[in-house]
Every structure is written in structure tokens, then in C-alpha cells.
Amino acid sequence: MPWWVRKLGSKTLWDDPTPEEADWLGPGDLRADALRDLETEQNTLSIFEVDEQSGISESRILAALAANCNNLAKADFVVFDSPIIGELGIVYERIDGRTFDGGVNARHVNLVKLTAGKLAAFGARVRSDGDKKRYTKKDVLRLIRDSVSRGFIDPNQLAPDIRKYVVT
């Protein structure tokens, strides 16, 4: 069964309710501010499939996503199981991604024909059932360096502010 990765802007928006939030935010609820991390374009949402057999790991996906940024920064993301998509009746299409790693691009999927209700339900399920993670800036640098050294990412494609840390 496939696992999927979605990059987040802020992991803390996806964490369990704080004591201050417990009176209004239930265990299965999603903070409204978390919807920023599910920004759609033409009613589609981009995710990536983890495929360990073909060498597309969670860390390789994160390296590819982080390498596409202009600056080196922490990376927040969520990993979730595929039944969430089917159980919510969400349609998806395989379409090449736009990272600097061709292998990761081949594992890209767009969730399509999303409605506001489906997107909110998806977010709530991912928050309750997904595994939210954070890679520090140092971890992200290590991941990008690994992808560059293994030939997955061409260092010449990196933004100058990232390349200066990767190419020594």
C-alpha cells in the first residue's frame, strides 16, 4: 500500500491541540490556518508517492522539494497512507512533478477535482492519521547533499543560496 508525502508550511498547525485549544479544537479537527498548507491551484493539490522499491524514499522526496527552494530552511511535512484518498472519494492523476530530481518527479500525483469540503476532510484525516515530521535546516542540507552526491540532483540547478552550502 503506497505512502504519500505532502510538504507543510508549519508542522505546529498540524499537531495535536494545545491545552489552550482543547476547549474548541477536537482531536479530529483541523485548525483553519492549516488549510494554507493545502493551497490548491485549479482545484488540484500536489503530493508525492513514496516508492522504496524504486529508490524514492521519504527523504529523497524531501531533498527534491527542499532543493527547489531559494533558501535553505527547515522542512515540515506529513506522510500518510493511501486509503485516505480513496475513502474520501478523491480523484488523482499521475503527472510529472517539477523538482530537480527526475525520479521523484515520476512519483508525483495531483489530487484533482477537489471541493472545499473534500479538501477540509482530507486535511482533517491527514492531521489525525498522518505522521507529521520536521527536518531541521541541518537535516535538509544533509538530504540535499546526499541527493547531489548520488546524482539525483544536478547542483548547477540549485539556487545560489543553497548551492553555496552544498558544493564545497
C-alpha positions as CSV (number, residue, x, y, z in Angstrom):
1,M,0.0,0.0,0.0
2,P,1.5,3.3,-1.0
3,W,2.5,6.1,1.3
4,W,2.3,9.7,0.3
5,V,4.2,12.9,1.2
6,R,2.9,16.4,1.4
7,K,5.1,19.4,2.3
8,L,3.7,21.6,5.0
9,G,4.5,25.2,5.8
10,S,4.3,24.7,9.6
11,K,4.1,21.4,11.4
12,T,2.7,23.1,14.5
13,L,-0.5,23.8,12.7
14,W,-1.0,20.1,12.3
15,D,0.0,19.0,15.8
16,D,-2.5,17.9,18.5
17,P,-4.4,20.7,20.2
18,T,-2.6,22.6,22.9
19,P,-4.2,22.9,26.3
20,E,-5.4,26.4,25.3
21,E,-7.1,25.0,22.2
22,A,-8.6,21.9,23.9
23,D,-11.9,23.7,24.6
24,W,-12.6,24.4,20.9
25,L,-10.4,22.1,18.8
26,G,-11.3,18.5,19.0
27,P,-8.9,15.6,18.5
28,G,-10.1,15.1,14.9
29,D,-10.4,18.7,14.0
30,L,-8.1,20.7,11.7
31,R,-7.1,24.3,12.5
32,A,-8.4,26.6,9.8
33,D,-4.9,28.1,9.5
34,A,-3.6,24.7,8.4
35,L,-5.5,25.0,5.2
36,R,-2.8,27.3,4.0
37,D,-0.6,24.2,3.7
38,L,-3.2,22.7,1.4
39,E,-3.2,25.6,-1.1
40,T,-4.7,24.4,-4.4
41,E,-4.3,25.6,-7.9
42,Q,-7.2,24.9,-10.3
43,N,-8.7,22.7,-7.6
44,T,-5.7,20.3,-7.5
45,L,-3.2,19.5,-4.7
46,S,0.3,18.2,-5.3
47,I,1.6,15.1,-3.4
48,F,4.4,12.6,-3.9
49,E,4.3,8.8,-3.6
50,V,7.0,7.0,-1.6
51,D,8.2,4.0,-3.6
52,E,11.1,2.4,-1.7
53,Q,11.4,-0.4,-4.3
54,S,12.4,2.2,-7.0
55,G,14.5,4.2,-4.6
56,I,12.1,7.0,-4.0
57,S,12.2,7.4,-0.2
58,E,10.6,9.9,2.0
59,S,14.0,11.6,2.5
60,R,14.7,11.7,-1.3
61,I,11.3,13.4,-1.9
62,L,12.1,16.0,0.9
63,A,15.5,16.6,-0.6
64,A,13.9,17.3,-4.0
65,L,11.3,19.6,-2.6
66,A,13.8,21.5,-0.5
67,A,16.3,21.8,-3.3
68,N,13.6,23.7,-5.3
69,C,13.6,26.5,-2.8
70,N,15.5,29.7,-2.9
71,N,17.0,29.3,0.6
72,L,18.0,26.5,2.9
73,A,15.3,26.1,5.6
74,K,13.7,23.5,7.8
75,A,11.2,21.2,6.2
76,D,7.8,20.3,7.7
77,F,5.8,17.5,6.0
78,V,3.3,14.8,6.6
79,V,3.4,11.2,5.5
80,F,0.0,9.4,5.1
81,D,-1.4,6.2,3.8
82,S,-3.3,5.9,0.5
83,P,-6.7,4.7,1.8
84,I,-7.4,8.3,2.9
85,I,-7.6,9.4,-0.7
86,G,-10.0,6.6,-1.7
87,E,-12.2,6.7,1.3
88,L,-12.8,10.4,0.7
89,G,-13.6,9.8,-3.0
90,I,-10.7,12.0,-4.1
91,V,-9.7,11.5,-7.8
92,Y,-6.0,11.7,-8.7
93,E,-3.8,11.9,-11.8
94,R,-0.2,11.0,-12.2
95,I,1.6,13.9,-13.7
96,D,5.4,14.7,-13.7
97,G,6.5,16.8,-10.8
98,R,8.6,19.9,-11.1
99,T,11.6,19.2,-8.9
100,F,15.3,18.9,-9.8
101,D,15.1,15.1,-9.3
102,G,13.6,13.2,-12.2
103,G,12.9,10.0,-10.2
104,V,10.9,12.0,-7.7
105,N,9.1,13.8,-10.5
106,A,7.9,10.4,-11.8
107,R,6.2,9.7,-8.4
108,H,4.2,12.9,-8.4
109,V,0.4,12.9,-8.2
110,N,-2.2,15.7,-8.4
111,L,-5.3,15.3,-6.3
112,V,-7.9,16.7,-8.8
113,K,-11.5,18.0,-8.8
114,L,-11.2,19.0,-5.2
115,T,-14.1,20.7,-3.5
116,A,-13.7,22.8,-0.3
117,G,-15.4,20.0,1.6
118,K,-13.2,17.3,0.2
119,L,-10.1,19.4,0.9
120,A,-11.1,20.1,4.5
121,A,-12.0,16.4,5.1
122,F,-8.6,15.4,3.6
123,G,-6.8,17.8,5.8
124,A,-8.6,16.6,8.9
125,R,-7.9,12.9,8.1
126,V,-4.2,13.6,7.3
127,R,-3.9,15.5,10.6
128,S,-5.4,12.7,12.6
129,D,-3.9,9.7,10.8
130,G,-0.8,11.1,9.2
131,D,2.7,11.2,10.6
132,K,3.8,14.8,10.9
133,K,7.5,15.4,10.8
134,R,10.1,18.2,10.8
135,Y,13.6,18.1,9.4
136,T,15.9,20.8,10.7
137,K,17.9,23.0,8.4
138,K,20.9,20.9,9.1
139,D,18.9,17.7,8.2
140,V,17.7,19.3,5.0
141,L,21.2,20.2,4.0
142,R,22.3,16.6,4.6
143,L,19.5,15.3,2.4
144,I,20.2,17.7,-0.5
145,R,24.0,16.9,-0.3
146,D,23.1,13.2,-0.4
147,S,20.9,13.6,-3.4
148,V,23.6,15.6,-5.2
149,S,26.3,13.2,-4.4
150,R,24.2,10.2,-5.6
151,G,23.5,12.1,-8.9
152,F,19.8,12.6,-8.3
153,I,20.1,16.4,-8.4
154,D,22.4,18.5,-10.5
155,P,24.0,21.1,-8.2
156,N,24.0,23.6,-11.0
157,Q,20.2,23.8,-10.8
158,L,20.2,24.8,-7.2
159,A,19.6,28.4,-6.2
160,P,22.8,30.2,-5.3
161,D,21.9,30.4,-1.6
162,I,21.5,26.6,-1.4
163,R,24.4,25.7,-3.8
164,K,26.9,27.6,-1.7
165,Y,26.2,25.1,1.2
166,V,26.1,22.0,-1.0
167,V,29.0,22.5,-3.3
168,T,32.3,22.7,-1.3
